[in-house]
């Protein structure tokens, strides 16, 4: 048991060091030697846990995406309207992204490795699955326009979420309250007008205003 605990502590130290290096110089610019130096360990000790830079990045994506997805699933309960869950969920994720460096690292690495890395692809697929399930329920509840495919609506929402994060990293928004929160509100203002039924639209516009105020 003591050996297992030491192994977990060592693994955590490696992951934290790698998160720091990736945040500073990006995945492509992070040299294996720099990560080893940051851990203060020998090359052999690091290779005992991770055999490549990509395997280390995959572990960070898996860890951060789990935190990210748990946060989303926790707000998607059946007692609330599904569209409320979707709006609340995106603000929850924006808040997690701006406060949890492990989730930030997972998102950063997903952008860098998507299309080439299984963990990054699984993260995106799992995120989409959660949103699709809520969108289908929102459609059944009569809040989404009946002529829209819930899967396509979900892809638009997830694409907007990921694009918002990428844009916030590249171009900080000085005129938006909280940056990610402000951009999340703006995205939903556009989405609601296009995907919500006429009857439900006034309610969800009010809900969006209340939700944005909770995080600003």
C-alpha positions in Angstrom: 0.0 0.0 0.0 2.8 2.4 0.9 4.5 1.7 -2.5 1.2 2.4 -4.3 0.8 5.7 -2.5 4.4 6.7 -3.4 3.7 5.8 -7.0 0.6 7.9 -7.1 2.4 10.9 -5.5 5.2 10.5 -8.1 2.7 10.3 -10.9 0.9 13.4 -9.6 4.2 15.3 -9.4 5.0 14.4 -13.1 1.5 15.5 -14.2 1.7 18.8 -12.4 5.1 19.5 -13.8 4.0 18.7 -17.3 0.8 20.9 -16.9 3.1 23.8 -16.0 5.4 23.3 -19.0 2.6 22.8 -21.5 0.9 26.0 -20.2 4.1 27.9 -20.6 5.2 26.8 -24.1 2.5 24.7 -25.5 2.6 21.0 -26.5 4.8 21.4 -29.5 7.3 23.6 -27.6 7.5 21.4 -24.5 10.7 19.4 -24.6 10.9 16.1 -22.9 14.0 17.2 -21.1 12.4 20.3 -19.8 9.6 18.2 -18.3 12.1 15.9 -16.7 14.0 18.8 -15.3 10.8 20.4 -13.9 10.0 17.2 -12.0 13.4 17.0 -10.4 13.4 13.3 -11.2 15.6 11.0 -13.3 14.7 10.1 -16.9 14.2 6.5 -15.7 11.8 7.5 -13.0 9.7 9.4 -15.5 9.7 6.6 -18.1 8.4 4.3 -15.4 5.1 6.2 -15.5 5.0 7.6 -19.0 6.8 6.4 -22.1 6.4 9.5 -24.3 5.3 13.1 -24.3 2.0 12.1 -26.0 1.2 9.5 -23.3 1.7 12.2 -20.7 -0.5 14.6 -22.6 -3.2 11.8 -22.9 -3.2 11.3 -19.1 -3.7 15.0 -18.6 -6.6 15.1 -21.1 -8.2 12.1 -19.5 -7.9 13.6 -16.0 -9.1 17.1 -17.0 -11.9 15.8 -19.2 -13.3 13.6 -16.4 -13.5 16.7 -14.1 -15.1 18.7 -17.0 -17.7 16.0 -17.8 -18.6 15.3 -14.2 -19.3 19.0 -13.7 -21.6 18.9 -16.8 -23.4 15.7 -15.8 -24.0 17.0 -12.3 -26.2 19.8 -13.6 -28.1 17.7 -16.1 -30.7 16.2 -13.7 -34.1 15.0 -14.9 -36.0 17.3 -12.6 -35.0 20.5 -14.6 -36.0 21.3 -18.2 -33.3 20.0 -20.5 -32.7 23.3 -22.1 -32.1 24.9 -18.7 -29.6 22.1 -18.1 -27.8 22.9 -21.3 -27.6 26.6 -20.6 -26.6 26.1 -17.0 -24.1 23.4 -18.0 -22.2 25.7 -20.4 -21.9 28.4 -17.8 -20.7 25.8 -15.3 -18.1 24.6 -17.7 -17.0 28.1 -18.4 -16.5 28.6 -14.7 -14.5 25.4 -14.4 -12.3 26.3 -17.4 -11.4 29.7 -15.8 -10.7 28.2 -12.4 -9.2 24.7 -12.7 -5.7 24.5 -14.3 -6.0 20.8 -14.9 -9.1 21.3 -17.0 -7.5 24.2 -18.8 -4.5 22.0 -19.6 -6.9 19.3 -20.9 -8.6 21.7 -23.2 -5.3 23.2 -24.4 -4.0 19.7 -25.2 -7.2 18.7 -26.9 -6.9 21.6 -29.3 -3.3 20.7 -30.0 -3.8 17.0 -30.5 -7.3 16.6 -31.7 -7.4 14.4 -34.8 -4.2 12.6 -33.7 -4.9 11.5 -30.2 -7.4 9.0 -28.9 -7.9 10.7 -25.5 -8.7 14.1 -27.2 -11.2 12.4 -29.6 -12.9 10.6 -26.7 -13.2 13.8 -24.8 -15.0 15.6 -27.6 -17.2 12.5 -28.3 -18.2 12.2 -24.6 -18.9 15.9 -24.3 -21.1 15.7 -27.4 -23.0 12.6 -26.1 -24.0 14.5 -22.9 -25.3 17.5 -24.9 -27.1 15.3 -27.5 -29.0 13.5 -24.7 -30.2 16.8 -23.2 -31.0 18.3 -26.7 -33.2 15.3 -27.5 -35.0 15.7 -24.2 -35.4 19.4 -24.8 -37.0 18.6 -28.2 -39.4 16.1 -26.6 -40.3 18.8 -24.0 -41.3 21.2 -26.8 -38.5 23.8 -26.2 -36.4 23.1 -29.3 -37.9 23.9 -32.7 -39.4 20.7 -34.1 -37.8 21.1 -37.5 -34.3 21.0 -36.0 -32.3 17.8 -35.5 -31.1 17.7 -31.8 -27.8 16.2 -32.9 -27.1 19.1 -35.2 -28.1 21.6 -32.5 -25.8 19.8 -30.1 -22.8 19.9 -32.5 -23.4 23.7 -32.9 -23.5 24.2 -29.1 -20.3 22.1 -28.5 -18.6 23.7 -31.4 -19.4 27.1 -30.0 -18.2 26.1 -26.6 -14.9 24.9 -27.9 -14.5 27.8 -30.2 -15.2 30.2 -27.4 -12.4 28.7 -25.4 -10.0 28.9 -28.3 -10.9 32.5 -29.0 -10.6 33.5 -25.4 -7.1 32.0 -25.3 -6.0 33.7 -28.5 -7.8 37.1 -28.0 -8.7 38.0 -24.5 -11.9 40.0 -24.5 -11.3 43.2 -22.5 -14.8 44.4 -22.9 -16.6 41.3 -21.8 -17.5 40.6 -18.2 -15.4 37.6 -17.2 -14.4 36.8 -20.8 -15.5 33.2 -21.0 -18.7 34.0 -19.1 -19.4 37.0 -21.3 -18.8 35.0 -24.5 -20.9 32.2 -23.2 -23.8 34.6 -22.8 -23.3 36.1 -26.2 -23.3 32.7 -27.9 -26.5 31.7 -26.2 -28.2 35.0 -27.2 -27.6 34.0 -30.8 -28.4 30.3 -30.3 -31.7 30.8 -28.5 -33.1 32.9 -31.3 -32.4 30.2 -33.8 -33.2 26.9 -32.0 -35.9 27.7 -29.4 -39.6 27.6 -30.1 -41.4 31.0 -30.2 -43.5 30.0 -27.2 -40.5 29.1 -25.0 -38.1 31.8 -26.2 -39.1 34.6 -23.7 -38.7 32.3 -20.7 -35.2 31.1 -21.8 -34.1 34.6 -22.6 -34.9 35.5 -19.0 -33.3 32.4 -17.7 -30.1 33.2 -19.7 -29.9 36.7 -18.1 -30.3 35.2 -14.6 -27.7 32.5 -15.3 -25.1 35.0 -16.6 -25.6 37.2 -13.5 -24.8 34.2 -11.3 -21.3 34.1 -12.6 -20.4 37.7 -13.0 
